[in-house]
Amino acid sequence: MRINLLLRLLVAGGLLAGAAGCGQGSAGDGGAGGSGVGGGSTHGPEGSTQRARDVSEAWSGSKAARIWRERYFPMDAAVQLPAGAFRNEADERAYATQNFELGGPLPSRSPKEGEVRWRGGGTLALPVSSARAAYEKLARGRNSGPSLVVTGARLGTMTLSTSRGPAAVPAWLFTVRGYDTPLKRVAVAPSELPRPPVGPVEQTSDEQTSDFLLPLSGIGPVSRDEAAVTLRAQHGSCDKGPQVAVLETADNVVFSAGVRDRSDGPCTSEMRSKKVTVRLDRPVGDRMLLDAFTGRPVPYAAPPGSLAPSWS
């Protein structure tokens, strides 16, 4: 990103931090904030509010929203570790570097399809990957350091958070030497993302919206009560970090990310990522979580040090 563009973004981010409104909410620096419901409300510059409403209205009742609610879009890590992992630093390092080795045979056959079963009802049949393919997604390390030894595998299930709520998902359960419970790896791929009903903000646009909005890097854990959402937001080198304004409606939640309190002086061009926790007025439920900048659902972001995210 060019320095002059970043300066414009950060200057406008200062406006985002200073604006206020009635029945509105935002969060920054890991803090929490709420927002109004009903017709939907938010805070931030007028352009940010209007962009969030445009995104919300475009998705509400759309074909893309129906597809999102009917298909399989994981919002959780693709791997679940054995109980008690890790026994020691060597095993932790082996996992972090994806250094695995086979100490036994893997199943040579698998069913063509498996069912994703949602806790709230509903199923979806999807192609199942082979045990070998799932193993190779784990074992990408090729070094002489410590390794985790896989001695076998069987097809089972693991529970994941998805865009439709918790689901039992087909998974390969790998036996790992030294552990009493298996390492689980998802055995089905996410559904194809629907074509969004609204386009992203153009950074080269002359519209005010592009001056203060930034894209979110991803979504992390949702609290047990589904009322707090952790996001990864971007900021620059001469501000006080990211902040996220929220627009809540009955159908969806739209997050508008920007920066707070830009300081004077020259700025370098790098962008940084930081966690921001946003508290909603009511639980997420089956509402879509949308990014005002991209006009798309916020993708799941795997925490640092974990294996690949479930979808992107």
C-alpha positions in Angstrom: 0.0 0.0 0.0 1.4 3.4 -0.9 2.3 5.7 2.0 0.0 8.5 0.7 -3.0 6.1 0.6 -2.2 4.9 4.1 -2.1 8.5 5.3 -5.5 9.1 3.9 -6.8 6.0 5.6 -5.3 6.9 8.9 -6.5 10.5 8.8 -10.0 9.3 8.1 -9.6 6.7 10.9 -9.2 9.6 13.3 -12.6 10.8 12.2 -14.0 7.3 12.8 -12.7 7.4 16.4 -14.2 10.8 17.1 -17.7 10.3 15.7 -20.6 9.3 17.9 -24.3 8.6 17.6 -27.4 7.5 19.4 -28.0 3.8 20.1 -24.6 3.1 18.6 -21.6 1.0 19.4 -18.0 0.1 18.5 -15.0 -1.7 19.9 -11.3 -1.3 19.8 -8.1 -2.4 21.5 -9.8 -5.7 22.5 -12.6 -3.8 24.3 -16.3 -4.5 23.8 -19.2 -2.4 22.5 -22.8 -2.9 21.6 -25.1 -1.5 18.8 -28.7 -0.9 18.2 -31.1 -3.4 16.6 -34.5 -3.1 14.9 -33.9 -1.1 11.8 -30.2 -1.2 12.5 -27.8 1.5 13.8 -24.1 2.1 14.0 -21.6 4.8 14.6 -18.8 6.4 12.6 -18.8 8.8 9.7 -21.9 9.1 7.6 -20.4 7.2 4.7 -19.5 4.2 6.9 -23.0 4.0 8.2 -24.5 4.2 4.8 -22.1 1.5 3.4 -23.0 -0.8 6.3 -26.7 -0.4 5.5 -26.1 -1.0 1.8 -24.3 -4.2 2.6 -26.9 -5.3 5.1 -29.8 -4.6 2.7 -28.1 -6.3 -0.3 -27.6 -9.6 1.7 -31.0 -9.6 3.4 -33.3 -12.1 1.7 -30.8 -12.6 -1.2 -30.0 -15.8 -3.0 -26.5 -15.6 -1.7 -27.8 -15.5 1.9 -30.0 -18.5 1.3 -27.0 -20.4 -0.1 -24.9 -19.4 2.9 -27.5 -20.7 5.3 -28.0 -24.0 3.4 -24.5 -25.1 2.8 -21.3 -25.9 4.7 -19.1 -23.0 5.7 -16.9 -23.9 8.7 -16.0 -21.2 11.2 -13.5 -23.2 13.2 -10.1 -24.8 12.9 -9.7 -27.8 10.5 -7.7 -29.7 13.2 -8.5 -30.7 16.8 -5.6 -31.9 18.9 -5.5 -35.0 21.1 -6.4 -34.5 24.8 -3.3 -33.4 26.7 -1.4 -32.1 23.7 1.3 -31.3 23.9 3.3 -33.6 26.2 6.5 -31.7 25.7 8.1 -28.9 23.7 9.4 -31.3 21.1 5.9 -32.4 20.2 4.7 -28.8 20.2 7.5 -27.9 17.8 6.8 -30.9 15.6 3.1 -29.8 15.3 4.0 -26.1 14.6 6.4 -27.1 11.8 4.0 -29.8 10.5 6.7 -32.4 10.9 4.8 -35.8 11.0 5.9 -39.2 10.0 4.0 -42.5 9.3 4.6 -45.4 11.7 1.8 -47.5 10.3 -0.6 -48.0 7.4 -3.4 -45.6 6.5 -6.8 -46.8 5.2 -6.7 -47.2 1.4 -10.4 -46.8 1.0 -13.0 -44.3 2.1 -16.7 -43.7 1.3 -17.3 -41.3 -1.6 -19.6 -39.1 0.5 -20.1 -38.2 4.2 -22.8 -36.2 5.9 -22.5 -33.0 7.8 -25.1 -33.1 10.5 -26.2 -29.9 12.2 -27.2 -29.9 15.9 -30.2 -27.8 15.1 -31.4 -30.2 12.3 -30.4 -30.7 8.7 -27.8 -32.6 6.8 -25.6 -32.2 3.8 -23.8 -34.9 1.8 -20.2 -33.9 0.7 -17.3 -35.7 -0.9 -14.9 -37.3 1.6 -11.1 -36.9 1.1 -8.9 -39.9 1.5 -6.9 -40.6 4.7 -3.7 -40.0 2.7 -4.9 -36.6 1.4 -5.9 -35.5 4.9 -2.6 -36.7 6.3 -0.6 -34.8 3.7 -2.4 -31.6 4.7 -1.0 -32.2 8.2 2.5 -33.4 7.3 3.9 -30.6 5.2 7.1 -30.3 7.2 10.3 -31.8 5.8 13.0 -31.2 8.4 15.3 -33.2 10.7 13.7 -31.9 13.9 11.3 -33.7 16.2 8.3 -35.3 14.6 4.8 -36.7 15.6 4.4 -40.3 14.6 1.0 -41.3 13.1 0.3 -45.0 13.5 -3.1 -45.3 11.9 -6.4 -43.6 11.1 -10.1 -44.2 11.0 -13.1 -42.2 9.7 -15.2 -40.6 12.3 -16.6 -37.1 13.1 -15.6 -33.9 14.9 -17.8 -31.0 16.0 -17.2 -27.7 14.4 -18.8 -24.2 14.5 -20.3 -23.4 11.1 -22.3 -20.6 9.4 -25.4 -22.7 10.4 -24.3 -23.4 14.0 -22.5 -26.4 15.5 -22.3 -29.5 13.3 -20.9 -33.1 13.4 -18.5 -33.1 10.4 -16.8 -36.2 8.8 -13.1 -36.3 9.9 -10.1 -38.6 9.9 -9.1 -39.6 13.4 -5.4 -40.1 13.4 -3.7 -42.2 16.1 -0.6 -40.4 17.3 2.1 -42.3 19.2 2.1 -41.2 22.9 -1.5 -39.9 23.0 -4.6 -41.8 24.2 -7.1 -39.8 22.0 -6.8 -39.1 18.3 -5.8 -36.0 16.3 -8.8 -35.1 14.2 -8.7 -33.5 10.7 -11.7 -32.5 8.7 -12.4 -34.9 5.8 -14.7 -32.7 3.7 -14.1 -29.4 1.9 -16.2 -26.3 2.4 -19.0 -25.5 0.0 -18.2 -23.0 -2.8 -18.8 -19.5 -1.6 -21.9 -17.8 -3.1 -21.5 -14.8 -5.4 -22.0 -11.8 -3.1 -24.9 -9.4 -4.0 -22.7 -6.3 -3.4 -19.2 -5.5 -4.5 -16.2 -4.4 -2.3 -15.3 -0.8 -1.7 -12.9 0.5 -4.3 -9.8 1.9 -2.7 -9.2 4.0 -5.8 -12.7 5.4 -5.7 -13.3 9.1 -5.0 -16.1 8.2 -2.7 -15.7 9.1 1.0 -16.4 5.5 2.0 -13.0 4.2 0.7 -11.2 6.8 2.8 -12.0 5.4 6.3 -13.0 1.7 5.8 -10.4 -1.1 5.9 -11.0 -4.8 5.3 -11.1 -7.3 8.2 -8.5 -10.0 8.2 -10.9 -12.6 9.6 -13.1 -13.8 12.4 -12.0 -15.8 15.4 -13.9 -17.3 18.3 -17.5 -16.4 19.2 -18.3 -16.5 22.9 -20.4 -19.2 24.4 -23.3 -16.9 24.7 -22.8 -15.9 21.1 -22.9 -12.2 22.1 -19.2 -11.4 21.7 -17.3 -11.8 18.4 -13.5 -11.7 18.1 -12.2 -10.1 14.8 -8.8 -9.5 13.3 -8.6 -5.9 12.1 -5.9 -3.9 10.5 -4.2 -0.7 11.4 -1.1 1.3 10.6 2.1 2.5 12.2 0.9 5.9 13.5 -2.5 5.3 15.1 -3.8 3.9 18.3 -5.0 0.7 16.8 -8.1 -0.5 15.0 -11.7 0.0 15.9 -14.9 -1.7 14.6 -18.3 -0.1 14.3 -21.3 -2.5 14.2 -24.6 -2.5 12.4 -27.1 -5.1 13.8 -30.3 -6.1 12.1 -32.6 -9.1 12.4 -30.9 -10.8 9.4 -27.2 -9.9 9.7 -24.5 -8.1 11.5 -22.2 -5.7 9.5 -18.7 -4.8 10.9 -17.1 -1.5 9.6 -13.4 -1.5 10.5 -11.2 1.6 10.7 -8.4 3.0 12.9 -8.4 5.3 16.0 -6.5 8.5 16.8 -3.9 8.9 14.1 -0.9 10.8 15.4 1.0 13.5 13.4 4.2 12.7 11.7 5.4 10.4 8.8 3.9 6.9 8.6 5.5 3.8 7.2 3.4 1.7 4.8 3.1 -1.6 6.6 -0.3 -2.7 8.0 -0.6 -4.7 11.2 -3.3 -7.0 12.5 -4.8 -6.9 15.9 -7.6 -8.7 17.7 -10.7 -6.7 18.5 -13.6 -8.1 20.5 -17.1 -6.7 19.7 -20.0 -7.3 22.0 -23.4 -7.4 20.3 -26.8 -6.4 21.7 -28.0 -10.0 21.3 -26.6 -13.4 20.3 -25.5 -14.0 16.8 -27.9 -16.8 16.2 -28.4 -17.5 12.5 -27.4 -14.0 11.5 -24.7 -13.6 8.9 -21.5 -11.7 10.0 -20.5 -9.4 7.1 -17.5 -7.1 6.4 -18.6 -3.6 5.2 -15.4 -3.1 3.2 -15.5 -6.4 1.2 -19.3 -6.8 1.1 -18.8 -10.5 2.0 -19.1 -12.8 5.0 -16.1 -12.3 7.3 -13.8 -15.4 6.8 -12.6 -17.6 9.6 -9.1 -16.8 10.6 -7.0 -19.6 12.2 -5.1 -18.4 15.3 -1.3 -17.9 14.8 0.6 -21.1 15.1 -2.3 -23.4 14.1 -2.7 -25.2 10.8 -4.6 -23.9 7.8 -8.0 -22.3 8.3 -11.1 -24.1 7.2 -11.9 -21.7 4.4 -10.8 -18.4 3.1 
